[in-house]
Each structure stands twice: as C-alpha cells, then as structure tokens.
Amino acid sequence: MGKKAFLKVDIELVRKYGEQEAILYAFLENLSRVWQKDKNDYMAIWTQYIAEQLGWNRMKITRVRDRLVQANLIKVQCGKNQNHKTKYKML
C-alpha cells in the first residue's frame, strides 16, 4: 500500500457548484502548489493523469472542468493533441 493522498475540499464549493467540481478544483489546487508553471502561471497536465488519479473518464473530466471554467474558478487552454497537454490556471 502506497502513500495516501488527501484532498482538502471547500464545503462552500460543494454547496455552490457540486461535489465533482469541488473535488476537481481541490485536485488542481493541490497540483498548483508543486507543479511547474509557465510564465503565464499555467500548469500543463495530461487529462489521462487526472483520469488515473481521480478514477474518472475523459468525458466526465471535460464536463466538470467546463463547469469550473464557467464559474470563473479556473482557466483552461486545451491541448492540440496527445503530445500537447491541457493547461490549467487557478483563478
């Protein structure tokens, strides 16, 4: 059994946007503390990595991510193909 990872989920985000949105936001927030960022403060993350870590499929990630963008909690620059990761910026 490996190290356990914990997410600190904001209950206000759960109430306002839903559980899935709060979980994805908390996951991205954790990554933003340690992940390398570019000069515009974006971090590049493969969708497959998020899927593996959260146990979600790509469609679910995209759907939840888009709701976070609409709520103005994150910005996203979609990757062009499998060689270019999607970029996330926490707002």
N, C-alpha and C positions, 0 to 999 in steps of 0.2 A: 504494500500500500504506500503510495507516494504522498508527497506533501498535499495538504488540503488547501484549497484556495477559497477565500470568503469574499463576498461582495457586500458592501455597505449600501443598502438600498434606501433611498429617501422616501419615507412614507407619504410625503406630500406629492411626490411624482406618481406614486401608486394611485393615490386618490384622484389626482387630476388627469393622468394620461393612461393608467393601467399598469398591471404587473409586468407585462413583457417589455414595455417601453422603459420602465424603471430599471429592470434587470439589464437591458442592453446599455442604457445610459451609465449605470454603475460599472459595468464591464469596461466600457470605453473610458470612463473616468479613471479607473484603476490603471489601464494601459497608458493613459496620458501622463501618468506620474513617472513612468520608467521608459516608455517607448521613445525612440528617436524621432524628432520633429524636424520638418524643413524650415526654411527661413520665414515662411508664412504661417507657422505654427500648426501645420497639418501633419498627421502621422499616417503612414501607409500601412494598411492591414489587409491581408488576403481574407476574402469572405469565407473561404474554406477554413481558415484558422478559427474564426468566430463560430462557425458551424460546429467544428470539433469541440471547442471549449464549452459551448452552451447546449449542445445537443439539438440544435435547430437545423432546419433545411434552409437552402438559399432563399427560397421564396418568402419564408417567414422573416428572415433577417432583413430582406429588402422592404417588406411591408412595414415592419416595426421601425426600421431606420427611417423610412419616408415619413412616418408619423412624428418622429423626433425632429426631423428637418422642418416639417410644417409647424411644429410647436416652437421653432426657433431655439432649440436646445443644442443642436449640432449643425455643422455644415459638411457637405459631402461632395467630393469630386470623384465620380465613378471612373474605374479603370477601363482602359480601352479593350483589353483582352486579358487572358490568363497571365501574361507577362507583366502587366501593369496593375499594381494593387489599387484598391479603392482608398482614397484619402479621407480622413476624418479630422474635423476641427471642433473642439469643445467650445461652446459659447458661454 
